[in-house]
Amino acid sequence: MSETTTITIARATRQRLAHVKFNGKPLKTADETVAALIEEHERRQFWEAMDAIDPDEYEAQTREEGTWPTEGEYAAEERMIRAQETTA
């Protein structure tokens, strides 16, 4: 079992945490709820950062660094660019 601590939280906030649902299911504990909220926040930050990347600038930078995949490689970068091109 992991180490636990006590944090001060308003009763109203604790009650709200008790009713948070993820994928339509309530979470069992406040710890699960807080962890899920943090993970969701981090996931959103990641995708916001990914949305801010200009594919042409990214390609130019990675080619300059020598990390751009060679022809025929199956790479996440290539899939990202193709996905952006189809949604543009």
PDB file of N, CA, C and O in Angstrom, chain B, residues numbered from 101:
ATOM      1  N   MET B 101       0.843  -1.171   0.000  1.00  0.00           N
ATOM      2  CA  MET B 101       0.000   0.000   0.000  1.00  0.00           C
ATOM      3  C   MET B 101       0.897   1.246   0.000  1.00  0.00           C
ATOM      4  O   MET B 101       1.918   1.290   0.686  1.00  0.00           O
ATOM      5  N   SER B 102       0.509   2.217  -0.754  1.00  0.00           N
ATOM      6  CA  SER B 102       1.319   3.427  -0.832  1.00  0.00           C
ATOM      7  C   SER B 102       1.112   4.302   0.399  1.00  0.00           C
ATOM      8  O   SER B 102       0.107   4.202   1.104  1.00  0.00           O
ATOM      9  N   GLU B 103       2.086   5.150   0.628  1.00  0.00           N
ATOM     10  CA  GLU B 103       2.005   6.078   1.754  1.00  0.00           C
ATOM     11  C   GLU B 103       0.901   7.091   1.499  1.00  0.00           C
ATOM     12  O   GLU B 103       0.721   7.541   0.368  1.00  0.00           O
ATOM     13  N   THR B 104       0.173   7.446   2.523  1.00  0.00           N
ATOM     14  CA  THR B 104      -0.889   8.447   2.377  1.00  0.00           C
ATOM     15  C   THR B 104      -0.590   9.638   3.270  1.00  0.00           C
ATOM     16  O   THR B 104       0.162   9.549   4.241  1.00  0.00           O
ATOM     17  N   THR B 105      -1.205  10.761   2.906  1.00  0.00           N
ATOM     18  CA  THR B 105      -1.075  11.979   3.690  1.00  0.00           C
ATOM     19  C   THR B 105      -2.455  12.583   3.868  1.00  0.00           C
ATOM     20  O   THR B 105      -3.427  12.130   3.263  1.00  0.00           O
ATOM     21  N   THR B 106      -2.528  13.581   4.680  1.00  0.00           N
ATOM     22  CA  THR B 106      -3.774  14.298   4.899  1.00  0.00           C
ATOM     23  C   THR B 106      -3.658  15.667   4.247  1.00  0.00           C
ATOM     24  O   THR B 106      -2.668  16.373   4.438  1.00  0.00           O
ATOM     25  N   ILE B 107      -4.678  16.039   3.473  1.00  0.00           N
ATOM     26  CA  ILE B 107      -4.716  17.378   2.889  1.00  0.00           C
ATOM     27  C   ILE B 107      -5.993  18.070   3.352  1.00  0.00           C
ATOM     28  O   ILE B 107      -7.013  17.427   3.598  1.00  0.00           O
ATOM     29  N   THR B 108      -5.916  19.371   3.464  1.00  0.00           N
ATOM     30  CA  THR B 108      -7.088  20.150   3.845  1.00  0.00           C
ATOM     31  C   THR B 108      -7.907  20.415   2.587  1.00  0.00           C
ATOM     32  O   THR B 108      -7.385  20.889   1.578  1.00  0.00           O
ATOM     33  N   ILE B 109      -9.174  20.107   2.663  1.00  0.00           N
ATOM     34  CA  ILE B 109     -10.060  20.317   1.517  1.00  0.00           C
ATOM     35  C   ILE B 109     -11.439  20.703   2.048  1.00  0.00           C
ATOM     36  O   ILE B 109     -11.912  20.158   3.045  1.00  0.00           O
ATOM     37  N   ALA B 110     -12.053  21.625   1.382  1.00  0.00           N
ATOM     38  CA  ALA B 110     -13.382  22.067   1.820  1.00  0.00           C
ATOM     39  C   ALA B 110     -14.381  20.920   1.695  1.00  0.00           C
ATOM     40  O   ALA B 110     -14.303  20.101   0.780  1.00  0.00           O
ATOM     41  N   ARG B 111     -15.308  20.883   2.625  1.00  0.00           N
ATOM     42  CA  ARG B 111     -16.321  19.828   2.621  1.00  0.00           C
ATOM     43  C   ARG B 111     -17.091  19.814   1.294  1.00  0.00           C
ATOM     44  O   ARG B 111     -17.375  18.748   0.747  1.00  0.00           O
ATOM     45  N   ALA B 112     -17.425  20.999   0.783  1.00  0.00           N
ATOM     46  CA  ALA B 112     -18.167  21.074  -0.481  1.00  0.00           C
ATOM     47  C   ALA B 112     -17.348  20.482  -1.636  1.00  0.00           C
ATOM     48  O   ALA B 112     -17.895  19.811  -2.510  1.00  0.00           O
ATOM     49  N   THR B 113     -16.045  20.734  -1.631  1.00  0.00           N
ATOM     50  CA  THR B 113     -15.188  20.171  -2.678  1.00  0.00           C
ATOM     51  C   THR B 113     -15.126  18.654  -2.549  1.00  0.00           C
ATOM     52  O   THR B 113     -15.204  17.939  -3.549  1.00  0.00           O
ATOM     53  N   ARG B 114     -14.988  18.168  -1.338  1.00  0.00           N
ATOM     54  CA  ARG B 114     -14.961  16.721  -1.111  1.00  0.00           C
ATOM     55  C   ARG B 114     -16.247  16.077  -1.604  1.00  0.00           C
ATOM     56  O   ARG B 114     -16.213  14.999  -2.198  1.00  0.00           O
ATOM     57  N   GLN B 115     -17.374  16.723  -1.366  1.00  0.00           N
ATOM     58  CA  GLN B 115     -18.651  16.183  -1.835  1.00  0.00           C
ATOM     59  C   GLN B 115     -18.713  16.178  -3.366  1.00  0.00           C
ATOM     60  O   GLN B 115     -19.227  15.241  -3.977  1.00  0.00           O
ATOM     61  N   ARG B 116     -18.183  17.235  -3.967  1.00  0.00           N
ATOM     62  CA  ARG B 116     -18.143  17.279  -5.434  1.00  0.00           C
ATOM     63  C   ARG B 116     -17.264  16.169  -5.996  1.00  0.00           C
ATOM     64  O   ARG B 116     -17.612  15.536  -6.993  1.00  0.00           O
ATOM     65  N   LEU B 117     -16.115  15.935  -5.346  1.00  0.00           N
ATOM     66  CA  LEU B 117     -15.227  14.855  -5.780  1.00  0.00           C
ATOM     67  C   LEU B 117     -15.930  13.501  -5.743  1.00  0.00           C
ATOM     68  O   LEU B 117     -15.688  12.642  -6.591  1.00  0.00           O
ATOM     69  N   ALA B 118     -16.794  13.322  -4.760  1.00  0.00           N
ATOM     70  CA  ALA B 118     -17.505  12.055  -4.611  1.00  0.00           C
ATOM     71  C   ALA B 118     -18.444  11.780  -5.776  1.00  0.00           C
ATOM     72  O   ALA B 118     -18.851  10.638  -5.989  1.00  0.00           O
ATOM     73  N   HIS B 119     -18.790  12.817  -6.531  1.00  0.00           N
ATOM     74  CA  HIS B 119     -19.748  12.651  -7.626  1.00  0.00           C
ATOM     75  C   HIS B 119     -19.110  12.744  -9.015  1.00  0.00           C
ATOM     76  O   HIS B 119     -19.812  12.687 -10.024  1.00  0.00           O
ATOM     77  N   VAL B 120     -17.792  12.886  -9.068  1.00  0.00           N
ATOM     78  CA  VAL B 120     -17.109  12.953 -10.364  1.00  0.00           C
ATOM     79  C   VAL B 120     -17.154  11.574 -11.015  1.00  0.00           C
ATOM     80  O   VAL B 120     -16.918  10.558 -10.361  1.00  0.00           O
ATOM     81  N   LYS B 121     -17.460  11.554 -12.306  1.00  0.00           N
ATOM     82  CA  LYS B 121     -17.497  10.292 -13.048  1.00  0.00           C
ATOM     83  C   LYS B 121     -16.522  10.372 -14.218  1.00  0.00           C
ATOM     84  O   LYS B 121     -16.350  11.429 -14.827  1.00  0.00           O
ATOM     85  N   PHE B 122     -15.899   9.265 -14.519  1.00  0.00           N
ATOM     86  CA  PHE B 122     -15.044   9.145 -15.693  1.00  0.00           C
ATOM     87  C   PHE B 122     -15.579   7.999 -16.522  1.00  0.00           C
ATOM     88  O   PHE B 122     -15.801   6.894 -16.026  1.00  0.00           O
ATOM     89  N   ASN B 123     -15.783   8.285 -17.799  1.00  0.00           N
ATOM     90  CA  ASN B 123     -16.381   7.297 -18.705  1.00  0.00           C
ATOM     91  C   ASN B 123     -17.702   6.779 -18.160  1.00  0.00           C
ATOM     92  O   ASN B 123     -18.044   5.608 -18.323  1.00  0.00           O
ATOM     93  N   GLY B 124     -18.443   7.678 -17.505  1.00  0.00           N
ATOM     94  CA  GLY B 124     -19.765   7.335 -16.996  1.00  0.00           C
ATOM     95  C   GLY B 124     -19.780   6.543 -15.703  1.00  0.00           C
ATOM     96  O   GLY B 124     -20.845   6.175 -15.207  1.00  0.00           O
ATOM     97  N   LYS B 125     -18.586   6.276 -15.148  1.00  0.00           N
ATOM     98  CA  LYS B 125     -18.529   5.467 -13.930  1.00  0.00           C
ATOM     99  C   LYS B 125     -17.970   6.295 -12.776  1.00  0.00           C
ATOM    100  O   LYS B 125     -16.988   7.019 -12.943  1.00  0.00           O
ATOM    101  N   PRO B 126     -18.602   6.186 -11.598  1.00  0.00           N
ATOM    102  CA  PRO B 126     -18.049   6.892 -10.443  1.00  0.00           C
ATOM    103  C   PRO B 126     -16.756   6.221  -9.992  1.00  0.00           C
ATOM    104  O   PRO B 126     -16.601   5.004 -10.103  1.00  0.00           O
ATOM    105  N   LEU B 127     -15.840   7.024  -9.486  1.00  0.00           N
ATOM    106  CA  LEU B 127     -14.604   6.470  -8.950  1.00  0.00           C
ATOM    107  C   LEU B 127     -14.823   6.122  -7.488  1.00  0.00           C
ATOM    108  O   LEU B 127     -15.677   6.711  -6.826  1.00  0.00           O
ATOM    109  N   LYS B 128     -14.057   5.171  -6.985  1.00  0.00           N
ATOM    110  CA  LYS B 128     -14.304   4.634  -5.642  1.00  0.00           C
ATOM    111  C   LYS B 128     -13.816   5.528  -4.505  1.00  0.00           C
ATOM    112  O   LYS B 128     -14.444   5.594  -3.449  1.00  0.00           O
ATOM    113  N   THR B 129     -12.702   6.212  -4.721  1.00  0.00           N
ATOM    114  CA  THR B 129     -12.129   6.996  -3.626  1.00  0.00           C
ATOM    115  C   THR B 129     -11.772   8.396  -4.120  1.00  0.00           C
ATOM    116  O   THR B 129     -11.673   8.647  -5.321  1.00  0.00           O
ATOM    117  N   ALA B 130     -11.582   9.297  -3.161  1.00  0.00           N
ATOM    118  CA  ALA B 130     -11.136  10.650  -3.504  1.00  0.00           C
ATOM    119  C   ALA B 130      -9.753  10.581  -4.156  1.00  0.00           C
ATOM    120  O   ALA B 130      -9.462  11.351  -5.072  1.00  0.00           O
ATOM    121  N   ASP B 131      -8.903   9.665  -3.690  1.00  0.00           N
ATOM    122  CA  ASP B 131      -7.577   9.503  -4.271  1.00  0.00           C
ATOM    123  C   ASP B 131      -7.674   9.133  -5.752  1.00  0.00           C
ATOM    124  O   ASP B 131      -6.975   9.716  -6.581  1.00  0.00           O
ATOM    125  N   GLU B 132      -8.528   8.176  -6.089  1.00  0.00           N
ATOM    126  CA  GLU B 132      -8.724   7.800  -7.497  1.00  0.00           C
ATOM    127  C   GLU B 132      -9.221   8.987  -8.310  1.00  0.00           C
ATOM    128  O   GLU B 132      -8.780   9.205  -9.438  1.00  0.00           O
ATOM    129  N   THR B 133     -10.133   9.746  -7.735  1.00  0.00           N
ATOM    130  CA  THR B 133     -10.705  10.894  -8.437  1.00  0.00           C
ATOM    131  C   THR B 133      -9.652  11.961  -8.691  1.00  0.00           C
ATOM    132  O   THR B 133      -9.544  12.468  -9.807  1.00  0.00           O
ATOM    133  N   VAL B 134      -8.878  12.306  -7.677  1.00  0.00           N
ATOM    134  CA  VAL B 134      -7.833  13.322  -7.837  1.00  0.00           C
ATOM    135  C   VAL B 134      -6.798  12.841  -8.856  1.00  0.00           C
ATOM    136  O   VAL B 134      -6.377  13.610  -9.720  1.00  0.00           O
ATOM    137  N   ALA B 135      -6.388  11.572  -8.758  1.00  0.00           N
ATOM    138  CA  ALA B 135      -5.414  11.030  -9.709  1.00  0.00           C
ATOM    139  C   ALA B 135      -5.961  11.090 -11.136  1.00  0.00           C
ATOM    140  O   ALA B 135      -5.231  11.450 -12.060  1.00  0.00           O
ATOM    141  N   ALA B 136      -7.229  10.743 -11.325  1.00  0.00           N
ATOM    142  CA  ALA B 136      -7.838  10.781 -12.656  1.00  0.00           C
ATOM    143  C   ALA B 136      -7.917  12.208 -13.183  1.00  0.00           C
ATOM    144  O   ALA B 136      -7.680  12.446 -14.368  1.00  0.00           O
ATOM    145  N   LEU B 137      -8.247  13.156 -12.314  1.00  0.00           N
ATOM    146  CA  LEU B 137      -8.316  14.560 -12.729  1.00  0.00           C
ATOM    147  C   LEU B 137      -6.935  15.083 -13.128  1.00  0.00           C
ATOM    148  O   LEU B 137      -6.808  15.822 -14.104  1.00  0.00           O
ATOM    149  N   ILE B 138      -5.909  14.703 -12.380  1.00  0.00           N
ATOM    150  CA  ILE B 138      -4.547  15.124 -12.722  1.00  0.00           C
ATOM    151  C   ILE B 138      -4.131  14.516 -14.055  1.00  0.00           C
ATOM    152  O   ILE B 138      -3.560  15.206 -14.899  1.00  0.00           O
ATOM    153  N   GLU B 139      -4.414  13.224 -14.253  1.00  0.00           N
ATOM    154  CA  GLU B 139      -4.069  12.570 -15.524  1.00  0.00           C
ATOM    155  C   GLU B 139      -4.774  13.239 -16.699  1.00  0.00           C
ATOM    156  O   GLU B 139      -4.171  13.456 -17.750  1.00  0.00           O
ATOM    157  N   GLU B 140      -6.040  13.562 -16.519  1.00  0.00           N
ATOM    158  CA  GLU B 140      -6.790  14.242 -17.585  1.00  0.00           C
ATOM    159  C   GLU B 140      -6.187  15.608 -17.869  1.00  0.00           C
ATOM    160  O   GLU B 140      -6.052  15.999 -19.029  1.00  0.00           O
ATOM    161  N   HIS B 141      -5.829  16.328 -16.835  1.00  0.00           N
ATOM    162  CA  HIS B 141      -5.195  17.642 -17.004  1.00  0.00           C
ATOM    163  C   HIS B 141      -3.878  17.509 -17.774  1.00  0.00           C
ATOM    164  O   HIS B 141      -3.620  18.280 -18.699  1.00  0.00           O
ATOM    165  N   GLU B 142      -3.055  16.545 -17.398  1.00  0.00           N
ATOM    166  CA  GLU B 142      -1.781  16.337 -18.083  1.00  0.00           C
ATOM    167  C   GLU B 142      -1.987  15.934 -19.539  1.00  0.00           C
ATOM    168  O   GLU B 142      -1.245  16.369 -20.420  1.00  0.00           O
ATOM    169  N   ARG B 143      -2.997  15.101 -19.788  1.00  0.00           N
ATOM    170  CA  ARG B 143      -3.309  14.679 -21.160  1.00  0.00           C
ATOM    171  C   ARG B 143      -3.719  15.888 -22.003  1.00  0.00           C
ATOM    172  O   ARG B 143      -3.288  16.021 -23.149  1.00  0.00           O
ATOM    173  N   ARG B 144      -4.538  16.755 -21.446  1.00  0.00           N
ATOM    174  CA  ARG B 144      -4.948  17.964 -22.178  1.00  0.00           C
ATOM    175  C   ARG B 144      -3.766  18.880 -22.454  1.00  0.00           C
ATOM    176  O   ARG B 144      -3.653  19.442 -23.543  1.00  0.00           O
ATOM    177  N   GLN B 145      -2.879  19.033 -21.465  1.00  0.00           N
ATOM    178  CA  GLN B 145      -1.684  19.851 -21.671  1.00  0.00           C
ATOM    179  C   GLN B 145      -0.831  19.279 -22.800  1.00  0.00           C
ATOM    180  O   GLN B 145      -0.320  20.027 -23.634  1.00  0.00           O
ATOM    181  N   PHE B 146      -0.676  17.962 -22.828  1.00  0.00           N
ATOM    182  CA  PHE B 146       0.107  17.314 -23.872  1.00  0.00           C
ATOM    183  C   PHE B 146      -0.485  17.608 -25.246  1.00  0.00           C
ATOM    184  O   PHE B 146       0.234  18.017 -26.159  1.00  0.00           O
ATOM    185  N   TRP B 147      -1.795  17.401 -25.398  1.00  0.00           N
ATOM    186  CA  TRP B 147      -2.418  17.598 -26.707  1.00  0.00           C
ATOM    187  C   TRP B 147      -2.453  19.068 -27.108  1.00  0.00           C
ATOM    188  O   TRP B 147      -2.381  19.380 -28.297  1.00  0.00           O
ATOM    189  N   GLU B 148      -2.563  19.976 -26.143  1.00  0.00           N
ATOM    190  CA  GLU B 148      -2.464  21.404 -26.472  1.00  0.00           C
ATOM    191  C   GLU B 148      -1.073  21.720 -27.003  1.00  0.00           C
ATOM    192  O   GLU B 148      -0.928  22.479 -27.961  1.00  0.00           O
ATOM    193  N   ALA B 149      -0.055  21.141 -26.386  1.00  0.00           N
ATOM    194  CA  ALA B 149       1.322  21.343 -26.863  1.00  0.00           C
ATOM    195  C   ALA B 149       1.493  20.736 -28.248  1.00  0.00           C
ATOM    196  O   ALA B 149       2.152  21.329 -29.103  1.00  0.00           O
ATOM    197  N   MET B 150       0.911  19.566 -28.482  1.00  0.00           N
ATOM    198  CA  MET B 150       1.020  18.928 -29.803  1.00  0.00           C
ATOM    199  C   MET B 150       0.312  19.777 -30.868  1.00  0.00           C
ATOM    200  O   MET B 150       0.796  19.897 -31.994  1.00  0.00           O
ATOM    201  N   ASP B 151      -0.825  20.358 -30.508  1.00  0.00           N
ATOM    202  CA  ASP B 151      -1.552  21.203 -31.459  1.00  0.00           C
ATOM    203  C   ASP B 151      -0.761  22.451 -31.827  1.00  0.00           C
ATOM    204  O   ASP B 151      -0.930  23.004 -32.914  1.00  0.00           O
ATOM    205  N   ALA B 152       0.104  22.893 -30.916  1.00  0.00           N
ATOM    206  CA  ALA B 152       0.887  24.109 -31.158  1.00  0.00           C
ATOM    207  C   ALA B 152       2.092  23.868 -32.062  1.00  0.00           C
ATOM    208  O   ALA B 152       2.719  24.819 -32.530  1.00  0.00           O
ATOM    209  N   ILE B 153       2.414  22.612 -32.307  1.00  0.00           N
ATOM    210  CA  ILE B 153       3.579  22.294 -33.141  1.00  0.00           C
ATOM    211  C   ILE B 153       3.236  22.493 -34.609  1.00  0.00           C
ATOM    212  O   ILE B 153       2.230  21.978 -35.098  1.00  0.00           O
ATOM    213  N   ASP B 154       4.075  23.239 -35.302  1.00  0.00           N
ATOM    214  CA  ASP B 154       3.928  23.392 -36.740  1.00  0.00           C
ATOM    215  C   ASP B 154       4.657  22.214 -37.399  1.00  0.00           C
ATOM    216  O   ASP B 154       5.860  22.050 -37.197  1.00  0.00           O
ATOM    217  N   PRO B 155       3.948  21.391 -38.184  1.00  0.00           N
ATOM    218  CA  PRO B 155       4.582  20.205 -38.765  1.00  0.00           C
ATOM    219  C   PRO B 155       5.816  20.512 -39.626  1.00  0.00           C
ATOM    220  O   PRO B 155       6.795  19.766 -39.601  1.00  0.00           O
ATOM    221  N   ASP B 156       5.764  21.605 -40.379  1.00  0.00           N
ATOM    222  CA  ASP B 156       6.907  21.938 -41.231  1.00  0.00           C
ATOM    223  C   ASP B 156       8.119  22.340 -40.397  1.00  0.00           C
ATOM    224  O   ASP B 156       9.247  21.954 -40.706  1.00  0.00           O
ATOM    225  N   GLU B 157       7.885  23.116 -39.342  1.00  0.00           N
ATOM    226  CA  GLU B 157       8.984  23.512 -38.456  1.00  0.00           C
ATOM    227  C   GLU B 157       9.544  22.288 -37.718  1.00  0.00           C
ATOM    228  O   GLU B 157      10.755  22.156 -37.546  1.00  0.00           O
ATOM    229  N   TYR B 158       8.649  21.404 -37.289  1.00  0.00           N
ATOM    230  CA  TYR B 158       9.080  20.194 -36.596  1.00  0.00           C
ATOM    231  C   TYR B 158       9.942  19.327 -37.520  1.00  0.00           C
ATOM    232  O   TYR B 158      11.000  18.838 -37.122  1.00  0.00           O
ATOM    233  N   GLU B 159       9.480  19.149 -38.740  1.00  0.00           N
ATOM    234  CA  GLU B 159      10.247  18.350 -39.698  1.00  0.00           C
ATOM    235  C   GLU B 159      11.609  18.977 -39.955  1.00  0.00           C
ATOM    236  O   GLU B 159      12.623  18.279 -39.952  1.00  0.00           O
ATOM    237  N   ALA B 160      11.642  20.284 -40.176  1.00  0.00           N
ATOM    238  CA  ALA B 160      12.910  20.967 -40.427  1.00  0.00           C
ATOM    239  C   ALA B 160      13.865  20.795 -39.251  1.00  0.00           C
ATOM    240  O   ALA B 160      15.052  20.531 -39.445  1.00  0.00           O
ATOM    241  N   GLN B 161      13.355  20.944 -38.046  1.00  0.00           N
ATOM    242  CA  GLN B 161      14.198  20.811 -36.851  1.00  0.00           C
ATOM    243  C   GLN B 161      14.721  19.394 -36.698  1.00  0.00           C
ATOM    244  O   GLN B 161      15.905  19.197 -36.423  1.00  0.00           O
ATOM    245  N   THR B 162      13.851  18.400 -36.873  1.00  0.00           N
ATOM    246  CA  THR B 162      14.294  17.017 -36.687  1.00  0.00           C
ATOM    247  C   THR B 162      15.232  16.574 -37.806  1.00  0.00           C
ATOM    248  O   THR B 162      16.130  15.765 -37.575  1.00  0.00           O
ATOM    249  N   ARG B 163      15.033  17.093 -39.005  1.00  0.00           N
ATOM    250  CA  ARG B 163      15.991  16.790 -40.090  1.00  0.00           C
ATOM    251  C   ARG B 163      17.354  17.388 -39.754  1.00  0.00           C
ATOM    252  O   ARG B 163      18.387  16.750 -39.958  1.00  0.00           O
ATOM    253  N   GLU B 164      17.349  18.623 -39.235  1.00  0.00           N
ATOM    254  CA  GLU B 164      18.599  19.289 -38.861  1.00  0.00           C
ATOM    255  C   GLU B 164      19.317  18.493 -37.763  1.00  0.00           C
ATOM    256  O   GLU B 164      20.543  18.383 -37.768  1.00  0.00           O
ATOM    257  N   GLU B 165      18.549  17.948 -36.837  1.00  0.00           N
ATOM    258  CA  GLU B 165      19.128  17.158 -35.748  1.00  0.00           C
ATOM    259  C   GLU B 165      19.484  15.735 -36.169  1.00  0.00           C
ATOM    260  O   GLU B 165      20.145  15.005 -35.431  1.00  0.00           O
ATOM    261  N   GLY B 166      19.038  15.351 -37.367  1.00  0.00           N
ATOM    262  CA  GLY B 166      19.311  13.999 -37.845  1.00  0.00           C
ATOM    263  C   GLY B 166      18.404  12.945 -37.244  1.00  0.00           C
ATOM    264  O   GLY B 166      18.721  11.756 -37.278  1.00  0.00           O
ATOM    265  N   THR B 167      17.280  13.370 -36.695  1.00  0.00           N
ATOM    266  CA  THR B 167      16.372  12.410 -36.065  1.00  0.00           C
ATOM    267  C   THR B 167      15.103  12.161 -36.877  1.00  0.00           C
ATOM    268  O   THR B 167      14.258  11.360 -36.477  1.00  0.00           O
ATOM    269  N   TRP B 168      14.966  12.843 -38.017  1.00  0.00           N
ATOM    270  CA  TRP B 168      13.790  12.608 -38.868  1.00  0.00           C
ATOM    271  C   TRP B 168      13.906  11.215 -39.471  1.00  0.00           C
ATOM    272  O   TRP B 168      14.989  10.833 -39.916  1.00  0.00           O
ATOM    273  N   PRO B 169      12.818  10.442 -39.497  1.00  0.00           N
ATOM    274  CA  PRO B 169      12.902   9.074 -40.011  1.00  0.00           C
ATOM    275  C   PRO B 169      13.296   9.042 -41.489  1.00  0.00           C
ATOM    276  O   PRO B 169      12.920   9.911 -42.276  1.00  0.00           O
ATOM    277  N   THR B 170      14.053   8.024 -41.830  1.00  0.00           N
ATOM    278  CA  THR B 170      14.446   7.859 -43.231  1.00  0.00           C
ATOM    279  C   THR B 170      13.272   7.323 -44.027  1.00  0.00           C
ATOM    280  O   THR B 170      12.286   6.859 -43.454  1.00  0.00           O
ATOM    281  N   GLU B 171      13.373   7.384 -45.332  1.00  0.00           N
ATOM    282  CA  GLU B 171      12.306   6.929 -46.229  1.00  0.00           C
ATOM    283  C   GLU B 171      11.927   5.481 -45.899  1.00  0.00           C
ATOM    284  O   GLU B 171      12.790   4.615 -45.758  1.00  0.00           O
ATOM    285  N   GLY B 172      10.630   5.242 -45.781  1.00  0.00           N
ATOM    286  CA  GLY B 172      10.142   3.895 -45.544  1.00  0.00           C
ATOM    287  C   GLY B 172      10.006   3.510 -44.078  1.00  0.00           C
ATOM    288  O   GLY B 172       9.414   2.476 -43.767  1.00  0.00           O
ATOM    289  N   GLU B 173      10.540   4.315 -43.176  1.00  0.00           N
ATOM    290  CA  GLU B 173      10.379   4.001 -41.759  1.00  0.00           C
ATOM    291  C   GLU B 173       8.948   4.288 -41.328  1.00  0.00           C
ATOM    292  O   GLU B 173       8.336   5.255 -41.783  1.00  0.00           O
ATOM    293  N   TYR B 174       8.437   3.471 -40.478  1.00  0.00           N
ATOM    294  CA  TYR B 174       7.101   3.679 -39.931  1.00  0.00           C
ATOM    295  C   TYR B 174       7.271   4.479 -38.647  1.00  0.00           C
ATOM    296  O   TYR B 174       7.673   3.924 -37.624  1.00  0.00           O
ATOM    297  N   ALA B 175       6.971   5.776 -38.684  1.00  0.00           N
ATOM    298  CA  ALA B 175       7.259   6.636 -37.544  1.00  0.00           C
ATOM    299  C   ALA B 175       6.022   7.412 -37.108  1.00  0.00           C
ATOM    300  O   ALA B 175       5.151   7.738 -37.914  1.00  0.00           O
ATOM    301  N   ALA B 176       5.972   7.694 -35.824  1.00  0.00           N
ATOM    302  CA  ALA B 176       4.863   8.465 -35.268  1.00  0.00           C
ATOM    303  C   ALA B 176       4.787   9.846 -35.897  1.00  0.00           C
ATOM    304  O   ALA B 176       3.698  10.381 -36.108  1.00  0.00           O
ATOM    305  N   GLU B 177       5.943  10.421 -36.195  1.00  0.00           N
ATOM    306  CA  GLU B 177       5.961  11.748 -36.810  1.00  0.00           C
ATOM    307  C   GLU B 177       5.249  11.754 -38.156  1.00  0.00           C
ATOM    308  O   GLU B 177       4.502  12.683 -38.464  1.00  0.00           O
ATOM    309  N   GLU B 178       5.480  10.715 -38.960  1.00  0.00           N
ATOM    310  CA  GLU B 178       4.832  10.640 -40.268  1.00  0.00           C
ATOM    311  C   GLU B 178       3.319  10.519 -40.116  1.00  0.00           C
ATOM    312  O   GLU B 178       2.567  11.151 -40.858  1.00  0.00           O
ATOM    313  N   ARG B 179       2.876   9.717 -39.165  1.00  0.00           N
ATOM    314  CA  ARG B 179       1.438   9.562 -38.938  1.00  0.00           C
ATOM    315  C   ARG B 179       0.818  10.876 -38.482  1.00  0.00           C
ATOM    316  O   ARG B 179      -0.294  11.210 -38.893  1.00  0.00           O
ATOM    317  N   MET B 180       1.528  11.633 -37.630  1.00  0.00           N
ATOM    318  CA  MET B 180       1.008  12.924 -37.167  1.00  0.00           C
ATOM    319  C   MET B 180       0.819  13.871 -38.327  1.00  0.00           C
ATOM    320  O   MET B 180      -0.213  14.534 -38.429  1.00  0.00           O
ATOM    321  N   ILE B 181       1.801  13.944 -39.202  1.00  0.00           N
ATOM    322  CA  ILE B 181       1.724  14.864 -40.340  1.00  0.00           C
ATOM    323  C   ILE B 181       0.593  14.457 -41.276  1.00  0.00           C
ATOM    324  O   ILE B 181      -0.167  15.310 -41.734  1.00  0.00           O
ATOM    325  N   ARG B 182       0.474  13.163 -41.564  1.00  0.00           N
ATOM    326  CA  ARG B 182      -0.615  12.712 -42.433  1.00  0.00           C
ATOM    327  C   ARG B 182      -1.976  13.040 -41.824  1.00  0.00           C
ATOM    328  O   ARG B 182      -2.892  13.444 -42.539  1.00  0.00           O
ATOM    329  N   ALA B 183      -2.112  12.871 -40.519  1.00  0.00           N
ATOM    330  CA  ALA B 183      -3.372  13.160 -39.851  1.00  0.00           C
ATOM    331  C   ALA B 183      -3.704  14.640 -39.946  1.00  0.00           C
ATOM    332  O   ALA B 183      -4.860  15.003 -40.162  1.00  0.00           O
ATOM    333  N   GLN B 184      -2.708  15.491 -39.787  1.00  0.00           N
ATOM    334  CA  GLN B 184      -2.944  16.934 -39.886  1.00  0.00           C
ATOM    335  C   GLN B 184      -3.319  17.320 -41.315  1.00  0.00           C
ATOM    336  O   GLN B 184      -4.172  18.183 -41.525  1.00  0.00           O
ATOM    337  N   GLU B 185      -2.691  16.691 -42.279  1.00  0.00           N
ATOM    338  CA  GLU B 185      -2.991  17.022 -43.676  1.00  0.00           C
ATOM    339  C   GLU B 185      -4.413  16.628 -44.059  1.00  0.00           C
ATOM    340  O   GLU B 185      -5.056  17.316 -44.852  1.00  0.00           O
ATOM    341  N   THR B 186      -4.909  15.518 -43.497  1.00  0.00           N
ATOM    342  CA  THR B 186      -6.270  15.079 -43.833  1.00  0.00           C
ATOM    343  C   THR B 186      -7.334  15.901 -43.131  1.00  0.00           C
ATOM    344  O   THR B 186      -8.477  15.947 -43.585  1.00  0.00           O
ATOM    345  N   THR B 187      -6.974  16.559 -42.017  1.00  0.00           N
ATOM    346  CA  THR B 187      -7.965  17.371 -41.306  1.00  0.00           C
ATOM    347  C   THR B 187      -7.909  18.839 -41.714  1.00  0.00           C
ATOM    348  O   THR B 187      -8.796  19.617 -41.363  1.00  0.00           O
ATOM    349  N   ALA B 188      -6.879  19.212 -42.445  1.00  0.00           N
ATOM    350  CA  ALA B 188      -6.725  20.615 -42.845  1.00  0.00           C
ATOM    351  C   ALA B 188      -7.634  20.990 -43.990  1.00  0.00           C
ATOM    352  O   ALA B 188      -7.621  22.136 -44.440  1.00  0.00           O
TER     353      ALA B 188
END
